[in-house]
């Protein structure tokens, strides 16, 4: 294919002041065989009218108007509607900084006819500040190496900076992406990028991903879920954590893969409890109630059962304590640990990675 079509999937929610810039950066690409599938996900502002006015000016815009279903189902419906040979994602407040991005990507596909996914570098934009995020490894990563060498990137805490969990820094072969998402269900408000990437990597059709360090996306950095911890974070994230653990077994990964995967659940729980006490100023009674409830969250149960099954000499003391402590002991631990310099949680993870032979990035 010398002139394949690229479909952009852009979920839109209450973005009347931002979405025009996003779409203009796509439509102004020098490569013209594009379509932009905009999914108005129940916006309560003037977003839909903005989209309709832009569609009048450029027929490459396709509009799906739906009741609010969340970003995962907005993307899914957009992917299934798309008619392109390749598919890219964009958030409604982001943009493409290079007008030749699509042209460059198509050239790579044309020069390498077996490539299925290309991952590219991006800029993190936070107000006036810009930071370029690139990758250590360039070139083709096969399915075998992705699952056996680079699994740290999508199973949890330690990362090699080779394969990201984001969707918007990639362009996908449409057949592979559609087949991966068609039967996928996901109701969580967090982890949707990771979940879809895992489904793609687990798809029997998946063969490779190609990494380049050309900057092709400007990402507007907001407040992530790890910055403002919510009490339902772990309950929602359990879907991803369960899937990750299942893949560890299915792909026959070495034991430290489960370390990466389950350490994240312990890390999240400790952060949430710390946030409840020091930031949200919840009472001891409320926090203890939360800790009792968290024992029933699937990812917490999986993580605690896993670490309880490991020989204690392979773990660090704080982790042994955290997976066995009563709610009252856990809360007392958080109160005392907060006073340690440089952040207790960071120290725990430094120690954890030393135990498994890694340095934290």
PyMOL commands that set and color helices and strands:
alter all, ss='L'
color gray80, all
select helices_A, chain A and resi 19-27+47-57+71-81+101-111+143-148+152-155+174-181+192-202+233-250+255-278+284-294+298-308+312-314+317-324+327-337+344-355
alter helices_A, ss='H'
color red, helices_A
select strands_A, chain A and resi 6-12+34-41+61-66+86-89+117-126+129-133+139-142+170-173+208-220
alter strands_A, ss='S'
color yellow, strands_A
deselect
rebuild
show_as cartoon
